[in-house]
Amino acid sequence: MVAKRTVVGAHYWLRAWMLQRVTGAIIGVYAIFLIVVLMLQPALDFITWRSLFVHTWMRVPTFVCLLAVYFHAWVGVRDVLMDYVKPTTLRLCLMVTVVVALVAYTVWTVQILWSL
């Protein structure tokens, strides 16, 4: 007799694994880029900080990095929810909440970066 097999928990697919690595690399490269840019500034005050983000060459990498952070967060939170939240309805509600929050953060990022 063959027992019915129920698959639960996160499915660690290659795509999710690769997305975590790529987004982590993007975040790391941006951190190095930001450190170099900040080290080249004569003073680190509000005026200098704001003047940096007026330029497109600073806005675009910042936006790409924050998108990488949001995707990185999504994969991590999704895997944790799939592993540890067993009731399907609760898990779905939590996932939708996280997605809505991440989309809101993305909109907020655009608003902040391009309203300077």
N, C-alpha and C positions, 0 to 999 in steps of 0.2 A: 504494500500500500504506500502511495506517495503522499506525503503531507503537503498541504497547501502552503506555499511559501509567500509570505507577505513582506514586501520590501518597504522599509520605512527609513526615514532619515535623509540626510543630504546625499545626493548623488554627485560624487566628485568627478565630474566630467573634465576632459582635457580642456575644453573651452573655458570653464570657470577657473581652472588652475592656471591656464595661460593668461587670462585676464588679470588675475591677482599679480602675476609676475610682471606683466607689462605695465600695469598701473603703478606698481611699487617702484619700478625702474623710472617711470616718468616723474614720480614724486621725488625720488632721490636726485635725479638730474636737476629738477627745478630747485631743490634745496641748495645744491652746490651753486647753481646759477645765481640764486638770490643772495647767498653769502658773498660771492664775488662782487656782485653789483653793490651790495651794501658796504663792502670793504673799500670800494673805490670812491665812496662818497666822503667829502671832507667833514661833514657834520650830519648827525642823524637826528634831525628834529622834524617836526610836523611838516614844515615847508618843503624840506628835501624829500620826505616820504611821499607827499602829495605830488610833487613835481615829477617823481619817477613814474607814477601811474598815469600821467597825462599822455605818455608816449605809447604808441601801439606796440612797439617792441617789448614793452613790459606787460601790457594788458593781455596780449594773446598768450604768452607762456603762462601767465598767472591763471587765465581762464582754463587753459588746457590742463594745468596741474590740478585745479579745483574739480574739473570734470573727472580726472583720474581718481581723485580722493573720493568723489561720490560713487563712482563705479566700484572702487575698491571696498568702500563701506557696504555697498549693496551686496556684493558677493559674500563678504564676511558675515553680515547680519543674516542673510538668507540661509547660509549654511548652518549657523547657530540655531535659527528658528526651526529649520527642518530637522535638526538633530535632537533638540530638546523640548520643543513644544509639540506634544502629541495630538491634542484635539485639532482636527483639521480646520474647523471654523475659526478658532482662536488664532491659529497659525496664519490663516488667510487674512484675517483682520489686521494682525500685526504687520504682515508683509505689505498690505495696501497702505497702512499708516506710514511705514518706512518709505515706500515709493513716493507717496504724496509729499512727505517731508523733503526727500531728496530732490524732487522736481521743484518744490518751492525754494530750496536752497540754490538751485541752478538759476532760477529766475532772479532771485535776490542777488546772486553773484553778477549776473549781467547788469542789473540795475546799478549796483555799486561801482563796477568797473567802468561802465560807459556813461555814468552821470557826473564824472569829475569835470 
